[in-house]
Amino acid sequence: MLEKFTDNKIDHIGFIIYLVTVLASLLFDQYDLLPIVNFIFFVCFLVRFYRVSSGFFSFEFISSIAFFFYIVTSPFGKKVSFSYFSEEVYYSSYVTATLAIASFIFFMLIYKFKYLFYKQSKPSISLKLSSLYIAYFAVLSVGYLFLYLQYNKYGGVEASFSLVRASKVGFAMKKSSNYPYDLFFYWGTSVSMAILISVCNKKKSLKSQFFHLLHVFFLLPVLGLWLAEGERSSLMYVGIISVVMFGALVKQILLKLHHVVVLLFCFCTFSILGHYRYWLTRAVANKDFSELIKGFSHIKLGWIFPAEFSAINFSLTGSIFLDRPLLLGESYVQSLYQLVPRFLYFGVKKPLALSQSFGGEVRALTEFPQNFGVGMSPLAEAFINFDVLGVVFVISLWCLLIRFYREAMSKPGNPIVTLFVFVLAPMSWFFYRIPFSTLLNYFFRNFCIMIFVFLVVKVGEHLLEKSEKTHV
């Protein structure tokens, strides 16, 4: 009892010290202290979270790390390598970020840490191996078809390497729309994990299990392509789906020191690779590897914190900086238009999403080109719509969504719906760096893929049964 009281007392005192330090830094204009204070607080929070969870991390653990990563370390990364606006605007953005952290911690203290680690019944994916293979090769076939069509827009794989990410997105938008090939590969990852878990649970010969492991090789080409292109987000989606499925269907994962070291190494490697891709492409194209040495001379400390991870701070800063009337929910209504594919507008200009219209306004205040991406986040969107109250509401809504997700994951149901739930897992990680329209689009498109998988599996099972009856 005394230990619990002491732990709670430490939580409260630690948080009060943190808030006092932040407010004192703002009061005395010590802006340079804020990133360091936030980063130290982030590390302390992880240590505390690790202790409470006894070394195990759950879905909530991953989601909470995501929240603090984008809220706390993005200002740290921005201060190291970026300088978009004045100190006055930084002041406003830090106040908003601090408010977001405060509302989150307040919510956590109400519900207590113990509710995040309650035991749950393990979900199961009760599909035959034959049905899983049907689903697997169906989604991969469509995924590779869309991948081929998408890269044809860029002029081929080699040409795409010479384009920066913002240019690729802008180029694809001019050519109508992006093909959702990545979503099909996320489904492929989910089904592949289900196959591996199903095979490992059955006591079969090593030869038989090795045969089932071969299906993973069909995923490797696209994973290698993403790695070479520095597509950190796509690789993180695959990793999150795999980890969440393993933790939910097999056993909880014990987080050890060497796991943390490997994760940090991968994070830094992906970050540097994304920035280094330009020189790597030139070296391969010109067959002159002196370009690689030349590229290393341009490496900066800020590369460890990729530009995309500063998106939330950038969008918050911009939303406070721009003197504009509150949208009062207008951007959420506009998100519904984004569900309709561009080609269905038949020549009529598709309404811009908030991230595009907002990005145009922010770019007008900078020297960045038109294709420069401006990160949007639910926090910034909530601020633009409903000011500070919107920020507090979004934080609370996020906590509730995590609980609903946990309940959905623990209840038995249709196996394909269970796969769908696992594919949605990365939404918690990227909740704080993409607009509501993107979240809605991700959910809706994956829902359509779920229906596609359901129909393919049903037709495949029917044909297999018919074939078996014919041979009897």
Helices and strands as residue ranges (DSSP letters): H 2-27, H 33-52, E 56-57, H 59-68, I 69-73, H 74-81, H 87-111, G 113-117, H 129-153, H 157-161, H 165-174, H 181-201, H 206-213, G 214-218, H 220-229, H 232-249, E 253-254, H 257-286, H 290-296, G 301-304, G 307-310, H 311-321, H 330-334, G 335-339, G 342-345, H 354-363, H 378-410, H 415-423, H 426-429, H 436-471
